[in-house]
Amino acid sequence: MSIIQACSDTKDCVDLFRPQGLYLKPIAKINVSVQLPQLKKAGAKISNWEVMEKVKEMARPFTFPVFKVSKSSLEFIRFESEIENYSSMENVLAKLDMKTIKLSGFTELLKVRAAEAKTPFPTRADWDSFFRENKNMNEMKAGERPDTIHFENMPCKWLVNYQDKSGVAHDKPSEFVLKKAFQAFGDIKIVDIPMLDPYRHKMKKTLSGISTFSFGQDLVFEAYIQYKEYIGFVKAMNALKGMKLCYKDRESERAWTSNIKTDFDKSKHLAETTIKQRKAERERIVKDERDKEKQENNKKRLEEMQKNEQLKVMAQEDREREEKKMAKALVASQRRMAREEKRKAKTLHKMGLTEEEEMAERIGIEERKLLLAQRKLESIRILDELLERVKVKCSCLLSVVRNCEMWLERFSRAWTFHVIKTL
C-alpha cells in the first residue's frame, strides 16, 4: 500500500496536535478470502478483477479506498483491503463473512471469508523481554531502556514549522513541532530527526539512525523521541497502537493519512554514549571536509601558480624567440648590405669610376631619359596636328563630292526633259 492516502471520512479521528492539523486515525484493515471452484474445462480462467468487483458490490454502501490482491492460487484468492471508518468494521464483516458470490461461466457458488487484519505492533512484553535479555543494555541509563520511540514514514510537510519566517527549512520537518505534537503523552527529553543533520548520511548506520535507501525519502522522514519517564513512553505506544497519522488542511478542508511505522528503539540511538560517538563522528567528518576543502584550495592555488609560472616561462620563451629572430634578421640585413657594398665597390673598381663619376653618370642617364620623354611628347603633338589637318581636308573633299553629285543629278533631269520634249 502507498504510504500517504487521501481520506474522506475523519469522524473517528483523535486529536494529536490540533494547531498543526495532526490527528490519529484507527487503522481499519480487512482480509478477504474467496474459495475458488475447480476448473473443469481446459483453458478456463477466473478474473481477479471480477471477483474483486463482486466483493465490493456485496459490501455496499461501504467503500474500500484500498483493495488489492495479496495472494492468489488455484484454491483461493486473498485480498487486503481497508475501509474509511473503523466503526463500520462489524457491519462490513457482516456483509462479507460466510457469504457467497457467483461468477459468470460457473455454476458453483464461491464462499467468502472476511476478518479484521491485525496490524503488527510491539507489545509491552516485547520491549520488556528485549531489554531484559539484551546484556548490552543498562536500564539505569536513558536510551538503553524502554523510553525511546522510533518513527518511520512521517510526511515532511505535515510537520513543517510555518511560524518560522527565516525560510531556512521551508520544506523540512521541525523538531520543535514534533516535540509539541507528542509531548501530550509525557515530558520529552530529546528529539532527533536524522535528515536535518547534513552529515548524518556519511556516518555508519549504527550511528546515523537512517534506514536503508527508499524511494520518496525526501517526502517522508524518520524520527526518534525519548521520554523522560517510562509512563510517557507507555502512553504514547498505547495511543499509537493500531493508528495511522492523519493531517487535515484547514484551508481546503481535505485530509490525508500516512501509514507510519512505530517501534521502540533497539539501537540505543539516543543513549548518551551514542550521542557522544555521533558528535565525535560529526566533528571528524567536518574536520575531514575542511581538510579536504583546504587541500583542494591549496591544489587549486598550486595549479594556478604553476599555470602562471608556465605562462611566464612561455612568455619568456616567446620573447627570447622573437629577440633571436630579430637578431637573425638584423645580422642578415647587415650581411646583405655588406654584400651590396662589396659588389658595388667591385663594380666601380672594374669600371675605374669614383663615386662622384658614378653620380655624374647616373645624372646623365636620367637626363637622357627626360630628353627621350620630351621627344615622345612632341611626336604625339605633331601627329595630333597632322590628323586634324587631314580631317579638315577630308571634310572639304566631301563637300565638293556632294556638290558634284547635286549638279550631275540636275543635269540628268534637264537632259531627260529635253529628250522627251524633242520626241
CORLINWO-V510853 format. One record per helix or strand of 3 or more residues. SS is the DSSP state (alpha for helix, beta for strand). FROM is the first residue (numbers start at 0). TO is the last residue. Records with the same first field share a line. If there is no record, write none. Layout:
SS->FROM-TO ; FROM-TO
This chain:
beta->3-6 ; 13-16 ; 21-25 ; 28-34 ; 63-71 ; 75-82 ; 98-101 ; 108-115 ; 147-154 ; 187-191 ; 219-226 ; 242-247 ; 254-257 ; 260-263
alpha->17-19 ; 47-57 ; 85-95 ; 123-132 ; 156-158 ; 174-184 ; 193-195 ; 199-201 ; 204-207 ; 229-239 ; 271-350 ; 354-421
